[in-house]
Amino acid sequence: MKKSTTAALAGGLGFVLLLGGAGTLAYWSDADAASPETIASGTLDLGTATSGNWTVRHGANDTTPDAYTGPIVPGDILTKTIDVPVTMIGQNLAADLTVANPSVLNASAANQGLQKALKIQVVSVNGKAGQSASLTAADDKKSVPVVVSVTFPSGASSDNAAASQSLQFGVSYTLTQKPIAD
């Protein structure tokens, strides 16, 4: 009996162990991460403008401009092209380049006559009449031509008030992103 009791206890214990182990299951698992993804932003930038030489015509009917060597006299119309480099990096990038009318930088009593007599204006931007032009990413790394003119009208009594004076003027540019039409 002793052997059968021991065997029964051992068998019962083995059965209990089997029942306890039957409730647990092993699952395989693994984890990984994707390679890092890179997203880069574009840019919108104006470079340093460079300008060519002035040309001069004497009066609106003069169709053959000459190289301007100065000084300006009543009836002269000066024209200059300023190249404005743009950087436009981005797949769906569009922008407006707007050029403000030139402003006198050294306004003083000493040049008031000349300042009042001259008409300084932006003639065209990127070949389009006016003060602005629309650009796209296709214009990246290009120089946009901006044509500026200075007209010294003749025949006004103020011509003498503008004699022997000089002034400086500056042109400012703004490149502003705009939405692309869908």
C-alpha positions in Angstrom: 0.0 0.0 0.0 2.7 2.2 0.7 3.9 2.0 -2.9 0.5 2.5 -4.3 -0.2 5.6 -2.1 3.1 7.1 -3.0 2.5 6.3 -6.7 -1.0 7.8 -6.4 0.3 11.0 -4.8 3.1 11.3 -7.4 0.5 10.8 -10.2 -1.9 13.3 -8.6 0.9 15.8 -8.2 2.0 15.3 -11.8 -1.6 15.8 -12.9 -1.9 19.0 -10.9 1.3 20.3 -12.4 0.0 19.5 -15.9 -3.2 21.3 -15.2 -1.3 24.4 -13.9 0.9 24.4 -16.9 -2.0 24.0 -19.3 -3.2 27.6 -18.5 -0.1 29.3 -19.7 0.8 29.7 -23.4 4.0 31.2 -24.8 3.7 33.8 -27.6 6.5 35.0 -29.8 6.9 38.8 -30.3 9.3 41.1 -31.9 9.5 44.9 -32.2 11.3 47.2 -34.7 11.3 50.8 -35.9 11.3 52.2 -39.4 14.3 54.0 -40.8 14.2 57.7 -39.9 12.3 59.8 -42.4 13.6 63.2 -43.5 11.4 66.1 -44.5 13.2 69.3 -45.5 11.8 72.7 -45.7 12.4 75.0 -48.7 13.4 78.6 -48.7 12.6 82.0 -50.1 15.4 84.5 -50.3 16.5 87.6 -52.1 20.2 88.0 -53.0 22.2 91.1 -53.4 21.0 93.2 -56.3 23.4 94.2 -59.0 22.8 96.9 -61.6 24.1 97.6 -65.0 25.0 101.0 -66.4 22.6 103.9 -67.0 21.5 104.7 -70.5 20.2 108.1 -71.4 17.8 109.4 -74.0 17.1 113.1 -74.5 13.3 113.4 -74.6 10.6 110.8 -75.2 11.1 110.8 -79.0 14.7 109.9 -78.8 14.7 106.1 -79.6 18.4 105.6 -79.5 19.7 105.5 -75.9 23.4 106.3 -75.3 25.6 105.4 -72.4 25.1 107.9 -69.6 28.2 109.7 -68.5 26.4 112.5 -66.6 25.4 114.9 -65.3 21.6 114.8 -66.1 20.0 117.9 -67.7 16.3 118.8 -68.3 14.8 116.6 -71.0 17.0 113.5 -70.1 15.4 110.1 -69.4 17.8 107.7 -67.6 17.1 104.0 -67.6 18.9 101.2 -65.7 18.3 97.5 -65.2 18.8 96.1 -61.7 19.2 92.3 -61.5 17.6 90.9 -58.3 18.7 87.3 -57.6 16.0 85.1 -56.1 16.2 81.7 -54.3 13.0 79.8 -54.4 13.3 76.2 -53.2 10.2 74.2 -52.7 8.0 72.0 -54.9 4.8 74.1 -54.6 6.4 77.5 -54.1 5.0 80.7 -55.7 5.8 84.3 -54.7 5.3 87.9 -55.7 8.4 90.1 -56.1 7.3 93.6 -55.4 9.5 96.6 -55.9 8.7 99.9 -54.1 9.1 103.1 -56.0 12.6 104.4 -55.4 13.0 106.8 -52.5 15.6 109.5 -52.0 18.2 108.6 -49.4 19.9 111.9 -48.9 16.9 114.3 -48.7 18.1 117.7 -47.7 17.6 121.3 -48.3 20.7 121.2 -50.6 19.0 119.0 -53.2 15.3 120.0 -52.8 15.2 121.5 -56.3 16.5 118.3 -58.0 14.4 116.1 -55.8 11.2 117.9 -56.8 12.1 118.0 -60.5 13.0 114.3 -61.0 10.4 111.6 -61.5 12.0 108.3 -60.4 10.0 105.2 -60.9 10.0 101.4 -61.5 9.1 100.7 -65.1 8.9 96.9 -65.1 9.7 93.8 -63.1 10.7 90.6 -64.9 9.6 92.1 -68.2 6.1 93.0 -66.9 5.1 96.6 -66.7 4.5 97.8 -63.2 6.0 97.2 -59.8 5.5 93.4 -59.2 5.8 90.0 -60.9 4.7 86.5 -60.0 7.4 83.9 -59.6 7.5 80.2 -59.2 10.0 77.6 -58.1 11.1 77.5 -61.8 12.6 81.0 -61.1 15.0 79.5 -58.5 18.6 80.8 -58.8 17.6 83.3 -61.5 18.1 87.1 -61.5 14.9 89.0 -62.0 15.4 92.2 -64.1 13.9 95.4 -62.6 14.0 98.4 -64.8 14.1 101.8 -63.2 13.9 105.2 -64.9 14.7 108.7 -63.9 13.0 111.5 -65.9 14.1 115.1 -65.7 11.3 117.0 -67.4 12.2 120.1 -69.4 10.5 123.4 -69.8 9.5 124.0 -66.2 10.4 127.1 -64.4 11.8 124.9 -61.6 14.6 123.7 -63.9 17.0 126.4 -62.6 16.1 125.4 -59.0 17.5 121.9 -59.7 20.9 123.1 -61.1 24.2 121.9 -59.6 22.6 119.4 -57.2 22.9 115.7 -56.6 21.0 113.0 -54.8 21.0 109.3 -54.1 18.0 107.0 -54.2 17.4 103.5 -53.2 15.1 100.7 -54.3 13.6 98.1 -51.9 12.3 94.7 -52.8 9.9 92.3 -51.1 9.5 88.6 -52.0 6.3 87.2 -50.5 5.1 83.7 -50.8 1.6 83.3 -52.1 -0.8 80.3 -52.3 -0.8 78.3 -55.5 -4.2 78.1 -57.1 -5.7 74.6 -56.9 
